[in-house]
Amino acid sequence: MDYKYRVMFKVLAMLMVTLIGIPAYFYYGGSIGMAIVFTLYGLVTNALGQIAYHRWLAHSQFKPNTIGRYAMIFSTIACGNGNHIHNVYAHLNHHKHYDTEKDTHNPKDLGFFKMWLGLYKTPTEYFSLRNVLKHRDVVFASNHYWKLYFVISVFHFIISPWLVVWQAFNFTHMWIGLNWLNYDGHRDGKPSKITGFINLWMIGEGNHDVHHRKSSQLDMTENGNIDWGGRYIIPKLLAE
């Protein structure tokens, strides 16, 4: 099966588990308190996973400390967003060819629905992945991604079977947010700024125009639109 169709299956499967599992959680007496804990866990792993894929591995915006490094690697697997090498490769292609026919997720060609399903275009040229391949632990995690995802899912199940359901929910809303960032971040046919809730939800990556101009710059704060990740989270918690 082609990779993009496997992604589509994953997105739809996670959505189905969410739509059935979350109502079932409350029907069988699940507490609001644990729902909040599970959701916060998902928000943290989603955020760390996104920082790892994007700011660390794709653009080398910072060098992580030891705790940050392994927290990010764990989170990339726990959030279920997919293979590290594939994601970095597709993102570098997007930066080189944004808003053109060769863009892996050009909203003008795909529209939000196809983007949400993961039906991105396949990159057709070579990009250097030395920023990823020099990290042996990341390469190992990438090569064994879905085996490790299964192991972590078993770990989640041991903690609570409902945590597996909530992780499907956490993936679902993260995937919507990530694709909205890519979609709305190019709504004008060029890199655009995103303000408000989406910028907060995506930990400050709403300055999409700044990022495309200065992809190696960590703090992308501009005109009052705060880059929460680059200004606070990464320097204080994850970077050396």
C-alpha contacts under 8 A as a table, 3 or more apart, distances in Angstrom:
res1	aa1	res2	aa2	distance
1	M	5	Y	6.66
1	M	6	R	6.64
2	D	5	Y	5.49
2	D	6	R	6.53
3	Y	6	R	5.09
3	Y	7	V	6.35
4	K	7	V	4.98
4	K	8	M	6.24
4	K	118	G	6.02
4	K	119	L	5.43
4	K	120	Y	6.73
5	Y	8	M	4.81
5	Y	9	F	6.15
5	Y	118	G	7.65
5	Y	119	L	7.04
6	R	9	F	5.04
6	R	10	K	6.23
7	V	10	K	5.02
7	V	11	V	6.20
7	V	117	L	7.32
7	V	118	G	5.75
7	V	119	L	7.81
8	M	11	V	5.11
8	M	12	L	6.20
8	M	117	L	4.92
8	M	118	G	5.45
8	M	119	L	6.90
9	F	12	L	5.23
9	F	13	A	5.93
10	K	13	A	5.07
10	K	14	M	6.06
11	V	14	M	5.30
11	V	15	L	6.21
11	V	116	W	8.00
11	V	117	L	6.36
11	V	118	G	7.66
11	V	172	T	7.16
12	L	15	L	5.00
12	L	16	M	6.13
12	L	117	L	7.64
13	A	16	M	5.08
13	A	17	V	6.23
14	M	17	V	5.17
14	M	18	T	6.13
14	M	168	A	4.95
14	M	169	F	6.99
14	M	171	F	7.18
14	M	172	T	6.36
15	L	18	T	5.01
15	L	19	L	6.13
15	L	168	A	7.08
15	L	169	F	7.15
15	L	172	T	6.09
16	M	19	L	5.16
16	M	20	I	6.18
17	V	20	I	5.35
17	V	21	G	5.35
17	V	22	I	7.90
17	V	165	V	6.40
17	V	168	A	6.40
17	V	169	F	7.67
18	T	21	G	5.14
18	T	22	I	5.61
18	T	165	V	6.38
18	T	166	W	7.24
18	T	168	A	5.82
18	T	169	F	4.99
18	T	172	T	7.67
19	L	22	I	6.20
19	L	23	P	7.05
20	I	23	P	6.07
20	I	24	A	6.34
21	G	24	A	4.95
21	G	25	Y	6.02
21	G	162	W	7.93
21	G	165	V	5.74
21	G	166	W	7.94
22	I	25	Y	5.03
22	I	26	F	6.70
22	I	165	V	6.89
22	I	166	W	7.15
22	I	169	F	7.78
23	P	26	F	5.41
23	P	27	Y	6.04
24	A	27	Y	4.82
24	A	28	Y	6.05
25	Y	28	Y	5.49
25	Y	29	G	6.60
25	Y	30	G	5.16
25	Y	162	W	6.86
26	F	29	G	5.12
26	F	30	G	4.69
26	F	31	S	7.07
27	Y	30	G	7.21
30	G	34	M	7.37
30	G	35	A	7.47
31	S	34	M	5.50
31	S	35	A	6.32
32	I	35	A	4.97
32	I	36	I	6.23
33	G	36	I	5.23
33	G	37	V	6.38
34	M	37	V	4.86
34	M	38	F	6.03
35	A	38	F	5.16
35	A	39	T	6.08
35	A	166	W	7.85
36	I	39	T	5.07
36	I	40	L	6.05
37	V	40	L	5.17
37	V	41	Y	6.18
38	F	41	Y	5.10
38	F	42	G	6.29
38	F	163	L	6.45
38	F	166	W	6.32
38	F	167	Q	7.72
39	T	42	G	4.98
39	T	43	L	6.16
39	T	166	W	6.91
39	T	170	N	6.65
40	L	43	L	4.94
40	L	44	V	6.18
41	Y	44	V	5.25
41	Y	45	T	6.24
42	G	45	T	5.20
42	G	46	N	5.84
42	G	79	C	7.18
42	G	166	W	7.82
42	G	167	Q	6.34
42	G	170	N	5.23
42	G	171	F	7.71
43	L	46	N	5.13
43	L	47	A	6.03
43	L	170	N	7.03
44	V	47	A	5.16
44	V	48	L	6.13
45	T	48	L	5.15
45	T	49	G	5.86
45	T	72	M	7.78
45	T	75	S	4.64
45	T	76	T	7.29
45	T	78	A	6.76
45	T	79	C	5.94
46	N	49	G	5.11
46	N	50	Q	6.11
46	N	75	S	6.77
46	N	76	T	7.55
46	N	79	C	5.52
46	N	170	N	7.68
46	N	171	F	7.60
46	N	174	M	6.62
47	A	50	Q	5.18
47	A	51	I	6.17
47	A	202	M	7.41
47	A	203	I	7.17
48	L	51	I	5.08
48	L	52	A	6.09
48	L	71	A	7.33
48	L	72	M	5.18
48	L	75	S	5.91
48	L	76	T	7.22
49	G	52	A	5.06
49	G	53	Y	6.19
49	G	72	M	5.62
49	G	73	I	7.22
49	G	75	S	4.92
49	G	76	T	4.16
49	G	77	I	7.74
49	G	79	C	6.78
49	G	81	N	8.00
50	Q	53	Y	5.24
50	Q	54	H	5.87
50	Q	55	R	7.74
50	Q	76	T	7.39
51	I	54	H	5.36
51	I	55	R	5.14
51	I	56	W	6.41
51	I	72	M	7.61
51	I	229	G	7.87
52	A	55	R	5.97
52	A	56	W	4.95
52	A	57	L	6.01
52	A	72	M	5.65
52	A	73	I	7.22
52	A	76	T	7.10
53	Y	56	W	6.24
53	Y	57	L	5.30
53	Y	58	A	6.20
53	Y	76	T	7.48
53	Y	84	H	6.61
53	Y	87	N	7.12
53	Y	88	V	6.57
54	H	57	L	5.98
54	H	58	A	5.06
54	H	59	H	6.46
54	H	88	V	7.28
55	R	58	A	6.09
55	R	59	H	5.29
55	R	60	S	6.02
55	R	61	Q	5.40
55	R	62	F	7.31
55	R	218	L	7.59
56	W	59	H	5.85
56	W	60	S	4.57
56	W	61	Q	5.71
56	W	62	F	6.03
56	W	63	K	7.21
56	W	64	P	7.85
57	L	60	S	5.70
57	L	88	V	6.92
57	L	131	N	5.99
57	L	132	V	5.63
58	A	88	V	5.24
58	A	91	H	7.27
58	A	92	L	6.92
58	A	131	N	6.97
58	A	132	V	7.51
59	H	131	N	7.94
59	H	215	S	6.44
59	H	216	S	5.58
60	S	63	K	7.16
60	S	131	N	7.04
60	S	216	S	6.61
61	Q	215	S	7.99
61	Q	216	S	5.13
61	Q	217	Q	6.11
61	Q	218	L	5.25
62	F	218	L	7.13
62	F	239	A	6.24
63	K	239	A	5.59
63	K	240	E	6.10
64	P	67	I	8.00
64	P	68	G	5.68
64	P	69	R	5.38
64	P	238	L	5.37
64	P	239	A	4.17
64	P	240	E	5.45
65	N	68	G	5.23
65	N	69	R	5.93
65	N	238	L	5.81
65	N	239	A	5.16
65	N	240	E	4.57
66	T	69	R	5.11
66	T	70	Y	6.53
67	I	70	Y	5.57
67	I	71	A	6.02
67	I	238	L	7.29
68	G	71	A	5.06
68	G	72	M	6.00
68	G	237	L	6.87
68	G	238	L	4.37
68	G	239	A	6.98
69	R	72	M	5.31
69	R	73	I	6.31
69	R	238	L	7.24
70	Y	73	I	4.94
70	Y	74	F	5.97
71	A	74	F	5.23
71	A	75	S	6.06
72	M	75	S	4.94
72	M	76	T	6.10
73	I	76	T	5.24
73	I	77	I	6.69
73	I	138	V	6.93
73	I	141	A	7.53
74	F	77	I	5.43
74	F	78	A	6.14
75	S	78	A	4.86
75	S	79	C	5.83
76	T	79	C	5.65
76	T	80	G	6.80
76	T	81	N	6.74
76	T	82	G	7.61
76	T	84	H	7.89
77	I	80	G	5.50
77	I	81	N	7.25
77	I	82	G	7.32
77	I	141	A	7.84
77	I	145	Y	6.69
77	I	148	L	6.91
77	I	149	Y	5.55
77	I	152	I	7.85
78	A	149	Y	6.26
78	A	152	I	6.49
78	A	153	S	7.62
79	C	167	Q	7.23
79	C	170	N	7.54
79	C	171	F	6.01
80	G	149	Y	6.98
80	G	171	F	6.62
81	N	171	F	7.41
81	N	175	W	7.83
82	G	86	H	7.80
82	G	87	N	7.15
82	G	145	Y	7.22
83	N	86	H	5.49
83	N	87	N	6.26
83	N	142	S	5.19
83	N	143	N	7.68
83	N	145	Y	6.02
84	H	87	N	5.28
84	H	88	V	6.19
84	H	138	V	7.49
84	H	139	V	7.87
84	H	141	A	7.84
84	H	142	S	5.25
85	I	88	V	5.30
85	I	89	Y	6.02
85	I	129	L	7.73
85	I	132	V	7.01
85	I	139	V	7.73
85	I	142	S	6.43
86	H	89	Y	5.13
86	H	90	A	6.12
87	N	90	A	5.26
87	N	91	H	6.11
88	V	91	H	5.07
88	V	92	L	6.14
88	V	129	L	7.82
89	Y	92	L	5.34
89	Y	93	N	6.31
89	Y	123	P	7.95
89	Y	127	F	6.88
89	Y	129	L	7.19
90	A	93	N	5.11
90	A	94	H	6.27
90	A	104	T	6.45
90	A	122	T	7.79
90	A	123	P	6.50
91	H	94	H	4.91
91	H	95	H	6.37
91	H	104	T	7.87
92	L	95	H	5.11
92	L	96	K	6.35
92	L	127	F	7.34
93	N	96	K	5.21
93	N	97	H	6.13
93	N	98	Y	7.88
93	N	102	K	7.94
93	N	103	D	6.61
93	N	104	T	6.74
93	N	123	P	6.47
93	N	127	F	7.55
94	H	97	H	5.30
94	H	98	Y	5.02
94	H	102	K	7.94
94	H	103	D	4.99
94	H	104	T	5.66
94	H	105	H	6.98
95	H	98	Y	5.41
95	H	103	D	7.97
95	H	212	H	6.97
96	K	103	D	7.86
97	H	100	T	5.68
97	H	101	E	7.69
97	H	102	K	5.70
97	H	103	D	4.93
98	Y	102	K	7.64
98	Y	103	D	5.08
98	Y	106	N	6.80
98	Y	190	K	7.68
99	D	103	D	5.98
99	D	106	N	5.28
99	D	107	P	7.65
99	D	108	K	7.41
99	D	186	H	7.36
99	D	189	G	6.13
99	D	190	K	6.38
100	T	103	D	5.39
100	T	106	N	6.82
101	E	106	N	7.38
101	E	109	D	7.70
102	K	121	K	7.78
102	K	123	P	7.29
103	D	106	N	5.25
103	D	121	K	7.29
103	D	123	P	7.91
104	T	120	Y	5.37
104	T	121	K	4.49
104	T	122	T	6.23
104	T	123	P	6.36
105	H	109	D	7.95
105	H	110	L	6.86
105	H	115	M	6.68
105	H	120	Y	5.32
105	H	121	K	6.52
105	H	182	N	7.50
106	N	109	D	5.57
106	N	110	L	6.18
106	N	111	G	7.90
106	N	183	Y	7.72
106	N	186	H	7.94
107	P	110	L	5.01
107	P	111	G	4.78
107	P	112	F	6.53
107	P	115	M	7.52
107	P	182	N	7.74
107	P	183	Y	5.42
107	P	186	H	7.02
107	P	187	R	7.45
108	K	111	G	6.06
108	K	189	G	7.41
110	L	113	F	7.63
110	L	114	K	5.63
110	L	115	M	6.28
110	L	120	Y	7.71
111	G	114	K	5.91
111	G	115	M	6.40
111	G	183	Y	7.60
112	F	115	M	4.99
112	F	116	W	5.99
112	F	179	N	7.41
112	F	180	W	7.37
112	F	183	Y	6.29
113	F	116	W	5.11
113	F	117	L	6.34
114	K	117	L	5.05
114	K	118	G	6.37
114	K	119	L	5.39
114	K	120	Y	7.48
115	M	118	G	5.08
115	M	119	L	5.77
115	M	120	Y	6.27
115	M	179	N	6.36
115	M	183	Y	7.85
116	W	119	L	7.62
116	W	175	W	7.17
116	W	176	I	6.46
116	W	179	N	5.92
128	S	131	N	7.96
129	L	132	V	5.49
129	L	133	L	6.08
130	R	133	L	4.90
130	R	134	K	5.75
131	N	134	K	5.99
131	N	135	H	7.54
132	V	135	H	5.75
132	V	138	V	6.94
132	V	139	V	7.06
133	L	136	R	6.71
133	L	138	V	7.61
133	L	139	V	6.08
135	H	138	V	5.34
135	H	139	V	6.28
136	R	139	V	5.04
136	R	140	F	6.11
137	D	140	F	5.08
137	D	141	A	6.19
138	V	141	A	5.00
138	V	142	S	6.03
139	V	142	S	4.97
139	V	143	N	6.04
140	F	143	N	5.18
140	F	144	H	6.19
141	A	144	H	5.30
141	A	145	Y	5.31
141	A	148	L	7.35
142	S	145	Y	4.91
144	H	147	K	5.46
144	H	148	L	6.13
145	Y	148	L	5.30
145	Y	149	Y	6.11
146	W	149	Y	4.72
146	W	150	F	6.10
147	K	150	F	5.15
147	K	151	V	6.41
148	L	151	V	4.99
148	L	152	I	6.19
149	Y	152	I	5.18
149	Y	153	S	6.04
150	F	153	S	4.97
150	F	154	V	6.23
151	V	154	V	5.14
151	V	155	F	6.31
152	I	155	F	4.83
152	I	156	H	6.15
153	S	156	H	4.90
153	S	157	F	6.10
153	S	164	V	6.45
154	V	157	F	4.90
154	V	158	I	6.21
155	F	158	I	5.18
155	F	159	I	6.47
156	H	159	I	5.14
156	H	160	S	6.17
156	H	161	P	6.96
156	H	163	L	5.86
156	H	164	V	5.95
157	F	160	S	4.90
157	F	161	P	4.28
157	F	162	W	7.25
157	F	163	L	6.48
157	F	164	V	5.95
158	I	161	P	6.71
159	I	163	L	7.34
160	S	163	L	5.31
160	S	164	V	7.45
161	P	164	V	5.67
161	P	165	V	7.20
162	W	165	V	5.03
162	W	166	W	6.29
163	L	166	W	4.94
163	L	167	Q	6.04
164	V	167	Q	5.11
164	V	168	A	6.48
165	V	168	A	5.19
165	V	169	F	6.52
166	W	169	F	4.85
166	W	170	N	6.00
167	Q	170	N	4.77
167	Q	171	F	6.03
168	A	171	F	5.13
168	A	172	T	6.16
169	F	172	T	4.99
169	F	173	H	6.39
170	N	173	H	5.56
170	N	174	M	6.08
171	F	174	M	5.07
171	F	175	W	5.91
172	T	175	W	5.23
172	T	176	I	6.33
173	H	176	I	5.05
173	H	177	G	6.18
174	M	177	G	5.07
174	M	178	L	6.02
175	W	178	L	5.06
175	W	179	N	6.09
176	I	179	N	5.35
176	I	180	W	6.00
177	G	180	W	5.01
177	G	181	L	6.12
177	G	198	I	7.11
177	G	201	W	7.41
177	G	202	M	7.03
178	L	181	L	5.11
178	L	182	N	6.48
178	L	202	M	7.42
179	N	182	N	4.98
179	N	183	Y	5.92
180	W	183	Y	4.83
180	W	184	D	5.60
180	W	185	G	7.59
181	L	184	D	5.52
181	L	185	G	5.36
181	L	194	I	7.75
181	L	198	I	7.45
181	L	202	M	7.80
181	L	206	G	7.21
182	N	185	G	5.18
182	N	186	H	6.68
183	Y	186	H	5.74
183	Y	187	R	6.44
184	D	187	R	4.86
184	D	192	S	7.34
184	D	194	I	7.19
185	G	190	K	7.94
185	G	191	P	5.62
185	G	192	S	4.75
185	G	193	K	6.25
185	G	194	I	6.39
185	G	206	G	7.43
185	G	208	H	5.84
185	G	209	D	7.64
186	H	189	G	5.44
186	H	190	K	5.07
186	H	191	P	4.75
186	H	192	S	5.38
187	R	190	K	7.01
187	R	191	P	7.66
187	R	192	S	6.70
188	D	191	P	7.26
188	D	192	S	6.61
190	K	209	D	7.95
191	P	208	H	5.86
191	P	209	D	4.51
191	P	212	H	6.77
192	S	207	N	7.40
192	S	208	H	5.72
192	S	209	D	4.99
193	K	206	G	5.73
193	K	207	N	4.92
193	K	208	H	5.39
193	K	209	D	5.71
194	I	198	I	6.90
194	I	199	N	5.97
194	I	206	G	4.40
194	I	207	N	6.20
194	I	208	H	7.06
195	T	198	I	6.53
195	T	199	N	5.28
195	T	200	L	7.99
195	T	206	G	6.10
195	T	207	N	7.94
195	T	225	N	6.52
196	G	199	N	5.61
196	G	200	L	6.55
197	F	200	L	5.04
197	F	201	W	5.90
198	I	201	W	4.91
198	I	202	M	6.01
198	I	206	G	7.07
199	N	202	M	5.26
199	N	203	I	6.21
199	N	204	G	4.94
199	N	205	E	5.93
199	N	206	G	4.44
199	N	207	N	7.83
199	N	225	N	7.92
200	L	203	I	5.01
200	L	204	G	5.57
200	L	206	G	7.92
200	L	228	W	7.55
201	W	204	G	7.55
202	M	205	E	5.71
202	M	206	G	7.14
203	I	227	D	6.67
203	I	228	W	5.26
203	I	229	G	5.31
204	G	207	N	7.07
204	G	220	M	7.95
204	G	221	T	7.83
204	G	225	N	7.57
204	G	226	I	5.78
204	G	227	D	3.73
204	G	228	W	4.69
204	G	229	G	5.84
204	G	230	G	7.54
205	E	208	H	6.28
205	E	220	M	7.60
205	E	227	D	6.08
205	E	228	W	8.00
205	E	229	G	7.67
206	G	225	N	7.56
206	G	227	D	7.54
207	N	210	V	5.39
207	N	211	H	6.40
207	N	220	M	6.27
207	N	221	T	7.00
207	N	222	E	7.17
207	N	225	N	7.01
207	N	227	D	7.37
208	H	211	H	5.03
208	H	212	H	6.34
209	D	212	H	5.32
209	D	213	R	6.43
210	V	213	R	5.15
210	V	214	K	6.01
210	V	215	S	7.71
210	V	220	M	6.21
210	V	222	E	7.87
211	H	214	K	5.10
211	H	215	S	4.74
211	H	216	S	7.84
211	H	217	Q	7.34
211	H	220	M	6.64
212	H	215	S	5.49
214	K	217	Q	5.51
217	Q	220	M	6.66
218	L	230	G	5.09
218	L	231	R	7.63
219	D	227	D	6.08
219	D	229	G	7.69
219	D	230	G	4.25
219	D	231	R	5.25
220	M	226	I	7.50
220	M	227	D	5.48
220	M	230	G	6.71
220	M	231	R	7.97
221	T	224	G	6.91
221	T	225	N	5.75
221	T	226	I	4.64
221	T	227	D	4.73
221	T	231	R	7.59
222	E	225	N	5.44
222	E	226	I	6.72
226	I	231	R	7.82
227	D	230	G	5.46
227	D	231	R	5.86
228	W	231	R	5.38
228	W	232	Y	5.58
228	W	233	I	6.51
229	G	232	Y	5.66
229	G	233	I	4.72
229	G	234	I	5.69
230	G	233	I	6.49
230	G	234	I	5.69
230	G	235	P	7.02
231	R	234	I	7.02
231	R	235	P	6.73
232	Y	235	P	5.79
232	Y	236	K	5.89
233	I	236	K	5.55
233	I	237	L	5.69
233	I	238	L	7.06
234	I	237	L	5.45
234	I	238	L	4.77
234	I	239	A	5.66
235	P	238	L	6.19
235	P	239	A	5.22
235	P	240	E	7.72
236	K	239	A	6.96
